[in-house]
Amino acid sequence: MEKDEETHKIQKIIDQGMQDNHKNLQSYLTTWDNYREIWEIRKDAFIRRYQRLNPQVSSFDADIARFVDEKLVEQSYII
């Protein structure tokens, strides 16, 4: 009988640990939401569309500068 109580106590501790780990994992996974566009964007289609737009050099430079700024902001979240 005493052994059953100890087993239930250990099982309860394990269950709580699993629930806590699940919460921690879900929280951690949300940190990657800021970078979702990296793996969700269809890069080939994006490049073809950008090519068709044939932007002026000044527009192209502005797009690159904006992209660099966004990446710097994202990196600041990592650090």
N, C-alpha and C positions, 0 to 999 in steps of 0.2 A: 504494500500500500504506500509506504513511504517513497518507494522508488517511482511509483506513478506520479506522485506530487512533484518530485524532482524533475522527472521527464517533462511534465506539463510546464513547469517553471522555465526549463531550458527552451522548450518549444516556443513559449511566449516571448522570450528574449530574442530568439532567432527571428520570429515573425516581425517583431518591432524593428529589428535591424534591417530586415528586407524592406519594410515600408519606408524607413528612413533613407536607405540607399536609393530606392525608387524616386523619392522626392528629390534627392540630391542629383540624381542622373537627369531627371526632367529639367531641373534648374540649369544644370550645366549645358544641356542640349540647346536651351534657348539662347545661350551666349553666341551660338553659331548663326542665329537668324540674321544678324547684321551682314553676314557674308553669303547668304543664300543665293544672291544673284550670280555669284561666281560659278556655281555649279548648275544653276537653273537656266541661265541665258543660253540660247542657241547661238554659239559664237559664229559659226559659218554664215548663218542667215543674217546675223547682225553686221558682219563685215560686208557681205554682198549688198545689203541695204545701204550701208554707209558709202560704199563705192558708187552705187547708183545716184546717191544724193550729190556726189562730186562737190564736196564743200570747198569753199575758198580757203586759202592757206590760213588766213586770220581765224576763221571759224575752226579749222582743224587744230590750230595751236591752242585756241580757247578750250576745245574739248579735251585735249591732252592735259592742259593745266588743271581743268576741273577734275579729271580722272586722278591725277596725281594728288590733288588736295583731298579727295575722298579717301584715297588709300592711306594717306598720312593720318587722317582722322581715325580710320579703322585700326591702324597700327597703334595709335595712342590708347585704344581700348585694350589691346593685347598686353601692352606694357603696364 
